[in-house]
């Protein structure tokens, strides 16, 4: 690239967390291979996340034909004006978002992310655990059927599980279970939230021996029912078996009776605002978040568990599973459907571009923010006024676009699917 080019490809890196999909089963690995034929996929290695951005844990680099060690962060430091005035005024001289692709095989931890005030306090008090002072709202947009736990169930559903699952009552405690069942029969929302908090906190703080014992009893009972031909789906047995297999005896297995089980179909999304409990279970997804790595965990993980902080910070409002989904706004013109996912924050938004057969061109409009775009499907040629030559954009390719720059892509495949992340300023 020349000094004057304001649209350029990025070389991004993969995180090999243990929960990732193995080898070529991983969309993360497949995308990386498509963008870089020299990338070798090991079928025994998990490929969990592809990071796109300036975060210090896995920074992207400027991609040139001769190779480059210049990080995107360094390029922005050299050209801060290309962030745009609105981004610089609100967030300083850095990208306010981190863009990812996730391929989930093994369930992630029961977790939540702090709001800005909480993040600042946690970072100040426990800087070795919470390494920055930023909040971390997240948006997930499914690439394949994507299963997760997200948000507390309506209290009536939790009360029903407590009524019919004696092992759950045992780990929660009879008095607290009775309080929740009673609260489920009233419209008093503060009382419902208090009862939900009491029950969930009692569960998460239960001694491990009791949890392991009751879980084993429950698993054995459900397996006996299965063997007898009884339908155990009303006990969320499919998800429970998965969690128990991956984390046998873990208290997080019981959270399936408190949190909604949802499956996003490709193109569907959910927004994980501050203090919303969640755990990803399986599938491939795009993910965009504020530029932070703050996670408070309490189950289904070998990592540090901060049970007290998590239980104190959670939003205990029960909502139906359907209410956990976030709906983007779509417009279709000239055989291109653009869906905009813009939560009520300014750190980030995401646009999804899907072309229909016969489409020959699509436009990425100029934005008051820089953006990062990844090609998930298809191929084409990108053009921009600052480019000295056209930029091939095939599956797996990722490119950065400076503020106020329009990009036109000549589509050379039957269809293309792209995602573009930017700051919603």
N, C-alpha and C positions, 0 to 999 in steps of 0.2 A: 504494500500500500504506500501511496505517497503521503506527504505531510498534509496535503489539503483534503484528503478523503475523509468524509464524515460518516460514511457507512462502511463497515468492514467486518470480516468474519472473525469469530472467536474460537479459540481452542479451550475447551472446558474439560473438567476432570470428573472422575467417578469416585464415589465413596463405597467401600466394600463392607458395609455393616452386615452382621451375621443374619439379620432378618431379611436380607434381599433375596430375590429370585436367583437361582443358580444358572450360570452359564448362559447359553443362547435362549433359555426360557425368559430371560430378563429383557424387557423393553429398553432399559437403560443400556445394557451391553449391546443390544442390537443397533440402537441409535448411534452409539459411539463407534461401532464397527463400520456402519454405513458412512459416517463422516470421515473416518480414518482407517483405510484398509489395512494399515500396518498394526492396528490394535488387535491383540491376540486374546480370544475368549477362552477361558478355562472352565470346562463344564462343572468343576467342583468348587468354583469360587462364587460367592454371592456378589451380585452387582445391584446395589440398593438405590443409590441416588446419583443423579447427574446434576451438578451445581453450575448455575450460570449467574455470574455477578462478581462482586468485589469483596465478599466476605473473606476474612483472613484465613479461615479454616480450609478453604478450597478455592482460591481465586482464579478467575478466568484470565487467559492471556490473549493478546492480539495475535491473530493468525496471519502469517505471511508465507509466500512461496519458499523463502529461505529459512523459515523458522524464526522465532522471536522469543526472547525472555521478558519482553515488556508486558507487564500485567495490565489489565484493564484499569485497575486502580491507579497505576502510575500514569497511564495515558490521560485519565481524567484529571489527575494532579497537574499534568502539563497543559491541559486544555479545559480548565474548569468552566469556561464560558459555554462549553457545549452541553452542560447540564441544563442551562436555561435559568433565567432569573427567578422564576417561581420556585423551582426545586432548590436552588441555592439559598433563597431566603427562608424556606421552610425547613430544610434538612441539612444545609451545609454543603460542602464540596465533596459529596459522595452519592452513590446510588442509594435510595432509601429502601430498596426492595432486593430480595433474593429469589431467583426463579429456579425451579427444580423439575426433574422427572423422577418419580419414585416407582420402583418395582418391588412390591411387598409379597413375600412368601410366608414368613413367620410373623405372628402378631407383634405389634409395637406396644410399648408400655401404656398403661392407664396414666394419663397425663392431662395437664392444662398449661396454659401460658399466662403469665401475669400481665396486668395492665401496666401503663407507663409508670404510675406512682409506685405500684408494687415492685416493678422491676428495679427502679432506682433504689428502693429500700433493701431489697434482697441483694443487689450488687454491693451496696455499701456495707451490709452486715456480713455477707458470705461471698466475698469476691472470688474465692477459689472455686466455688460451685456455680454461682451465677455470674458469668464473666463479662457481661455488659449490662448497661442500665436501660436497654430499650425493650419495648413491648414486642410481642410476636404474634399478631393476628395472622391467620393463614386462610388461603382459599385453595380448595382442592377441586379439580375438574377431571372427571374420570376419562381415561383412554380405553379401558376395558371394564367389564363389570367389577366394581370396586366396593368391597365390604368394609364396614367400620362400626364401632360403637361411638355414639355421638349424643351428648346431652342426656339429662335425666328423663326417664319415661314419665308419662302422666302418673300421678300418685296412685290412681286406682289400679293401674297395672302392677305396680310394685306391691301394693296391698294384696292383690290376688296371688302373686308369687309367694308372699309371706304366709298367706293362709294355707296354701296347698303344699309347700315345700318345708318339711319339718327341719331339714338340715340347715336351711337358710335362717329360719327362726332361731336355731340354736346358736349360730355364730353372731347374729345381730343382738340376741338377748330378748327374752319374752316381753318384758315391760316396754322396751322401745318398739318392738314389733307391734304390740297392741296399740301404742300411741299412734303409730303411722296408720294402722288400719282404721282407727277411730278418726284420724284427721282426714282420711280419704273420703269420708262421708259428709264432710262439711265444705262450704265454699270459701272458707277462710284461708286465703293464699299464704299470709305470713305463718299461720299455724302449720300449713302443709309443708312449707319450706323448712321450718324448724324441725318437724318430724322427720323429713327426708335427711336433713343434715345429721340429726342424732343417730339415725339408723346406719347411714353410710359411714359415719365416723366410727361408730361402734364396730362395724364390720372391718374397716381398714386397720383398726387398732387391736383387733382380737389376737390373742396369742397364736403363733404359728402352729403349734401342736393341735389346738382345737380346730383350726381351719383345715389342716391336712386330714384330720380324722373325719370331719363332717363331709369334706369333699369326696373322700374315698367312699363313704357310705352312700352319698348321692349318686356318684358315678356307677357304683355297683347296682344300685336300685334301678337306675334308668336302663342299664344294660340288660338287666333281667326282664324289664318291661319290653324292651326291644326284642329280646329272644322269644318272648311270649306273643309277639305280634302286635303289641300295643303301640299306638302312635305317641311318640315322646316329643314331637315337635313343639307341643304346647309348653314344654320345659326348656325351650331353646337348646335342645340337646346337640344339634349340629355344631353350633358355635361353642358350647360348653366342652364338647369332646375335643375340639381343635385346641382350645386354650389349655385344657388339662394335659393333652399330649405334649404341647410345647412347653408348658410351665406347670408340671405336676405338683399339686399341693399348694399352689400360689393363691393368695387371697384375691388376686385380680380375676380369677375364674368366676367368682361369685358376682362380679360387677355386671355380668350379662343380665342379671335380674333387676338392676337399677338403671342401666343405660340403654338407650334405643339401639337396636340392631338395624342398620340401614344398608341398602345396596344401591349404589349409584350406577346407572347405565351410562355408556359412553356419551359424553357431552353434558351429563348432569353434574351439579356441583354442590358443595357445602362450604359455608363460611364459618371458620372456627374463631369466634371472637374471644376476648379475654375471659378467663375463668370458666370456660366451657369444657367439661370433661370429655375426653375422647380417646380412642385407640384404633389405629388402622389394623385391619385384619388380613386383607389379601387384595391383590389386583394391581393395576398400573394406573398412575394418575399424574397429571400436571399439578404442580403446587407452587403458589406464590405467597410470599410472606414479607413482613417487615424484616429489615436486615438485622437479625438477632439470632441467638442460639439458646435463648432462655426457655428451659423446660422444667416443670415441676412434676416429678414422677412419684407413684406410690404402689405400683403393682405391675406384674408381667414384665419384669426387667431385672437384669443382673446389675444394673447401674444404681447409683445412689438414690435412695427413696426418702423423700421429705414429706412424710405422711401428715404431720401436723400442719405444715404450710398448705399442702394441697387441700386438706379438709376444711381449713379456715377460709380459703380463697374462692371455692367453687360457687357457681350459680346453681342453686338447688331448685330452680323453677322447673317443674315437670311439663314437658311438651310432647305432642304426638310426633312420631318419627317423620311424618310428612313435613312438619314445621322445621326440621333441621336442614332441609335442602335450601339452596340459594338459587334463585332463578335469574339467568341472564336475559338481556334484551336483544332480540334478533331483528335484523333487517336484511332483506334479500334484494339484490340489484345486479343485473348483468351476469346472472348465474354465479354470483358470489354471496354466500350468507355470512354476515359478520355478526357474531354474538359477543356482546360486551358484558363482562362480569365486573361490576364496580360496587364493592361494599362501601359502607358509610365511614370510610377512612380515606386518608390522602396518601398513605405510603405506597399504595399500589392499586392497579386494576389490570385486567387481562382481556385481550380481544382474541377471539377464535375466528379464523378464516377458513371456510369450507367451500371449495368450488364444486360446481356440478359439471358433468360431461358436456363438452362443447365450449367451456370457458377458455378463453385465450389470454386473458390478462386480468390481474387483480392489483388493487392499489392499497398501499399502506399509507394512510393520510399523515401529513405532518402533524406532530403533537407538540404541546408546550413542555415536553419532558423527553429525555432520551428513552430508548426502549431496547429490549433484547427480544429477538424473534427466533423461534426454532421451527424447523420443518419436520413434521411427523410423517407426512405421506406426500409422495409425488416429487416432481422436479420442475425447475424452471430457471429463468435468468433474471436477476435483479438489476434494475437500472436506477441511478440517482445522479443528479446534476454534478455532484462532486467526484463521482467515480471516473477514473481514467479509462477503465474498461469494464465490461459487464461482469457481474458477480454470479457464478453458478450457485444455485440454492437447491440442493437435492436433499433427500431424506437424511436427517441427522445433522444437517448444517445449521449453525447458529450464527447470527450476525447482530451487531450493535448498530443502532441508528441514533445519531446525535439529535439534539433538540431542533424542531422546526424543519426536519428533512423528510420529504416525501420519497417513497420507494415504490416503483412500479415493477411488477413481476410478470414476465412473459411466461405463461404456463405451457409446458411442453409434455404434460402427462394427462391422462384422462381426468384426474382430479388431484387437488392438493389440500392438505390440512396443515395449517400453521397456527401457532400461538404466540402472541406478542404481549410482553409485560412492560408496564410503564408506571410512572407516578401519576396519581389522579389529582394533579394540581390545576 
